[in-house]
Amino acid sequence: MTDPHRDTGSDPRRQVPRTDAVLADPRLRAATATLGRSTVKAAVVAAQERARRGEIPPASVADVAVAALPERAASLRPVINATGVVIHTNLGRAPLSAAAVEAVVAATGYTDVELDLATGRRARRGRDALAALAHAVPAAEAVHVVNNGAAALSLAATALAAGREIVVSRGEMVEIGDGFRLPDLLGCTGARLREVGTTNRTALADYATAIGPETAFLLKVHPSNFVVRGFTSSVPVRELATLPVPVVVDIGSGLLAPDPLLPDEPDAASALEAGAALVTASGDKLLGGPQAGLLLGAGELVERLRRHPLARALRVDKLTLAAFEATLRGPAHPVRQALSADPAGLKSRARALAATLPGVDADVVRTMSVVGGGGAPEVELPSWALALPAGYATPLRLGDPSVVGRVDHDRLLLDLRCVPDGLDKSLREAILAVRDA
Ligand SMILES: *Cc1c(COP(=O)(O)O)cnc(C)c1O
């Protein structure tokens, strides 16, 4: 019997090897174990089609399929962040520390997230992560963690103010990004917003006169991604806390204590000491951890949030809890390292790179890094970059790892502030690969 797929005639399209035969290639069998059969099969089918169209020799189907395999089963690609933006929302905000990565890996399988191994009984979910947060902010009577900052605020509004009023300054009606606006988010919770003051100026009396039997709490939102300058005034938490209703403070970026590097950035401990009843914040901005939403404050309020039905819908994953605890307990995380990187060290790294890129028009230039959408819009951090021809931008971005910089005056600037020094070698290899292409 003749097998139509095995026809050894002269037409190359008829000599394309069968899928099963190609899948038996040891390299593709190994890849099936890590990437899954459907991914590997798709690469084989695509290579067979190319062979049928005469684009590649039939004998090379397995090689072509191997070359086309993705490096990993998920398609999110690692990026070397050479933008100089420390907390870059489009690049996933805070990169995790090695300690956090290790904790995540350990928690991937079955884990004691809700079990006390000593007694064999059910335990409070994420108790150690919560204990680490409580330990980091002694001013908080109680703490809770949800999926992100927006979830923390939604839970507070729903549990404490549904059907009632939240008093908020017109100067703090913030759009977070990507079209999401806090007033809209709060509106979805069933709470009514009672706006007071003006865009540029709000006084204590504005809040005081708005307070009535319907008031659930006063909300203070940190305008974390913009500044208003000129004829402005706003009311500090300490003064708001003299009014007879609870004050909820959305500090945004998640600093737990004052940071001398970012003197204008609010922090949880100071807000609580100033009299806030509840503080909400993000976990993946200046805190440097996984995406999470923090709730810290009065024991009775936090308990009401924790018990609210919505809390279950906003519950954090075990992987988040693992990364979060390790971020709090572990050594300085990458966000902190990037913020505190010494410009002289960045300059010498840039020089060492420039000196080892033969045939590449590379120089070393002074630049400014920024904290990013995650906070401190005013702060500029002096930095150093490798400057390459702008034509390098696209191929570097498309590489694996991808390298993302910024183009300025026809030069691609690769700011080293957010590139861990352990990645200089990968950066060099990526640039040389583009040079050779
Ligand atoms: C970032 C931010 C949020 C939203 O936090 P996510 O973690 O992104 O959900 C809310 N409020 C302020 C002030 C912020 O800066």
PDBQT file of the ligand as one rigid body, heavy atoms in Angstrom, charges set to zero:
ROOT
HETATM    1  C1  LIG A 501      -2.403  53.373  42.077  1.00  0.00    +0.000 C 
HETATM    2  C2  LIG A 501      -3.456  54.008  42.891  1.00  0.00    +0.000 A 
HETATM    3  C3  LIG A 501      -4.673  53.377  43.106  1.00  0.00    +0.000 A 
HETATM    4  C4  LIG A 501      -5.008  52.045  42.484  1.00  0.00    +0.000 C 
HETATM    5  O1  LIG A 501      -4.219  51.021  42.991  1.00  0.00    +0.000 OA
HETATM    6  P1  LIG A 501      -4.084  49.671  42.134  1.00  0.00    +0.000 P 
HETATM    7  O2  LIG A 501      -3.201  48.824  42.983  1.00  0.00    +0.000 OA
HETATM    8  O3  LIG A 501      -3.507  50.058  40.839  1.00  0.00    +0.000 OA
HETATM    9  O4  LIG A 501      -5.441  49.123  42.002  1.00  0.00    +0.000 OA
HETATM   10  C5  LIG A 501      -5.620  54.001  43.872  1.00  0.00    +0.000 A 
HETATM   11  N1  LIG A 501      -5.371  55.193  44.426  1.00  0.00    +0.000 NA
HETATM   12  C6  LIG A 501      -4.207  55.837  44.251  1.00  0.00    +0.000 A 
HETATM   13  C7  LIG A 501      -4.002  57.160  44.911  1.00  0.00    +0.000 C 
HETATM   14  C8  LIG A 501      -3.212  55.279  43.471  1.00  0.00    +0.000 A 
HETATM   15  O5  LIG A 501      -2.046  55.903  43.303  1.00  0.00    +0.000 OA
ENDROOT
TORSDOF 0
